[in-house]
Amino acid sequence: MDLKTWTWVLVGITFSIYIGIAIWSRAGSTKEFYIAGGGVSPLVNGLATAADWMSAASFISMAGLISFSGYDGSVYLMGWTGGYVLLALLLAPYLRKFGKFTVPDFIGDRYYSNVARSVAVVCALLVSFTYVAGQMRGVGLVFSRFLEVDINTGVIIGMIIVLFYAVLGGMKGITYTQVAQYCVLIFAFMVPAIFISIQMTGNPIPQIGFGGYDSEGVSLLEKLDSLHRDLGFAAYTSGSKSKLDVFFITAALMVGTAGLPHVIVRFFTVKKVSDARKSAGWALLLIAILYTTAPAIAVFSRINLIETVSNKDYEDLPSWFKNWEDTGLISFNDKNSDGKVQYVADPKVNELIVDKDIMVLANPEIAQLPNWVIALVAAGALAAALSTAAGLLLVISASVSHDLIKKMVKPDISEKGELIAARLAAVFAVSVAGYFGINPPDFVAATVALAFGLAAASFFPAIILGIFYKRMNKEGAISGMIAGILLMLFYMLKFKFDWFGGGTEREWWFGVSPEGFGTVAMIVNFGVSIVISKFTPAPPKNVQEIVESIRIPSGAGEAINH
């Protein structure tokens, strides 16, 4: 079968499975819609969390980013994996013990204020919409290349699919759909990596293969460094970013992870606190499979790209180049009219423009793998994008229906009314997400990195201080969240969207990029929160007692009572 047929077959089968699961496990109550009834096993929740966590940024964009950035791209590996450890150990068990469905719900109750809840809802919506924009762009990329439709049409198809099972199934449907999506995406990520590792090094384990040697006995990393130097690029294994910026980006991604509402809510779907810890452990193990493979795919794809394209006659370029050229995601501008592709670091001479997001998707084609493997990667990329998009849409709908309508606007709303409101909010959310998918602020990983910065700037201090600092009051938390999110938004809009007079890289504050500025905004949030809380009344005694109780190990209370 040709590639398009294989893609339709595999995407059709996987989409049928997702829709079938959504129909089978549709939510009949708000508890099932928000937290899947609270009875999910640790292994199932671990699989679902891993799928929720490994978005289009992880599947499509991260290896592409490392492929072009080399050593500098490692900040994404360190930040996203380290952040999950931070979330699993420092936040998840305590939030689970507090027993609230959503992050705004936790903040509203912990800080005994509907103003705090409102600020948290706004922050959750900002984070989720920024994050989901990256997912929808990922969906559009896959459809545009493999099903030969334009990116905008691809985004709309993805919107319809995710809307169907997110609105119908809620968290219950999403949980079991995400288990299937994890299986699809990890298989799709690993199969081509194993094939190419054998092809290039003779080693079937990609994690070892990319540090190995080719058929001529040359180290792949040394070979790539040499290719880079020949073309005027910095050596692949050396970094160009300042250490401060690397630290700030890594920190922003780590603490942003710990403040991501769509990941945190997963820990409410299990029966007890100990299950939250177990599912976090399972998820970390399952996530590590992809994250340890991404650097290998980055090296393989970079070498393959340079060797098949650089200094070659345009007319003799392989078919994969022409296929991707049709999507507009790779382009050749023959500046010197010699018919050869000059791919070099100097922008005045360089004739090749490559979208970073295509590297994982194009890699099997560049390596001339079978059509079914290429189609499998497309199905895996869609699984990664849709699984995270569904989780984010649920956060958005819960923020509107549960935190805004149920808790503030209309407390006497019936369960049926709340469920209808949640589904209508999801419809609105997917429409906005689709718009951002069609008009994204940047490539997938950069868009997602901004979402992490917003989460770091807003939620992380409020959650950490809410758990570990009894004296933290509503005035401090509200002031800190507002200061952090506004500062991050200003910096992001100035340097990413050229608002407020725009700004160049040389004008970055302290030399920190927009992707790393979430750390600066987080520090400001902490400072404002603590200072304001010192000069305002302490929280009520019952709130301080709740803070004490959520830090007592599970089971200790029962032992004391008996």
Sequence and secondary structure as in RCSB ss.txt:
>XXXX:A:sequence
MDLKTWTWVLVGITFSIYIGIAIWSRAGSTKEFYIAGGGVSPLVNGLATAADWMSAASFISMAGLISFSGYDGSV
YLMGWTGGYVLLALLLAPYLRKFGKFTVPDFIGDRYYSNVARSVAVVCALLVSFTYVAGQMRGVGLVFSRFLEVD
INTGVIIGMIIVLFYAVLGGMKGITYTQVAQYCVLIFAFMVPAIFISIQMTGNPIPQIGFGGYDSEGVSLLEKLD
SLHRDLGFAAYTSGSKSKLDVFFITAALMVGTAGLPHVIVRFFTVKKVSDARKSAGWALLLIAILYTTAPAIAVF
SRINLIETVSNKDYEDLPSWFKNWEDTGLISFNDKNSDGKVQYVADPKVNELIVDKDIMVLANPEIAQLPNWVIA
LVAAGALAAALSTAAGLLLVISASVSHDLIKKMVKPDISEKGELIAARLAAVFAVSVAGYFGINPPDFVAATVAL
AFGLAAASFFPAIILGIFYKRMNKEGAISGMIAGILLMLFYMLKFKFDWFGGGTEREWWFGVSPEGFGTVAMIVN
FGVSIVISKFTPAPPKNVQEIVESIRIPSGAGEAINH
>XXXX:A:secstr
  HHHHHHHHHHHHHHHHHHHHHHT   SHHHHHHGGG B HHHHHHHHHHHHS HIIIIIHHHHHHHHGGGGHH
HHHHHHHHHHHIIIIIHHHHHHHT SSHHHHHHHHTT HHHHHHHHHHHHHHHHHHHHHHHHHHHHHHHHHS   
HHHHHHHHHHHHHHHHHHHHHHHHHHHHHHHHHHHHHHHHHHHHHHHHHHHS S HHHHTTSB TTS BHHHHHH
HHHHHHT   TTS  S HHHHHHHHHHHHHHHHT HHHHGGGGSBSSHHHHHHHHHHHHHHHHHHHHHHHHHHHH
HHHHHHHHHTT BGGG  HHHHHHHTTTSEEE  TTSSSB    S TTT  EEE GGGHHHHHHHHTT  HHHHH
HHHHHHHHHHHHHHHHHHHHHHHIIIIIIIIIII TT  HHHHHHHHHHHHHHHHHHHHHHHHS SSSHHHHHHH
HHHHHHHHHHHHHHHHHH TT  HHHHHHHHHHHHHHHHHHHHHHHS  TT   GGGSGGG  TTTHHHHHHHHH
HHHHHHHHHTS    HHHHHHHHHHTS TTHHHHHH 
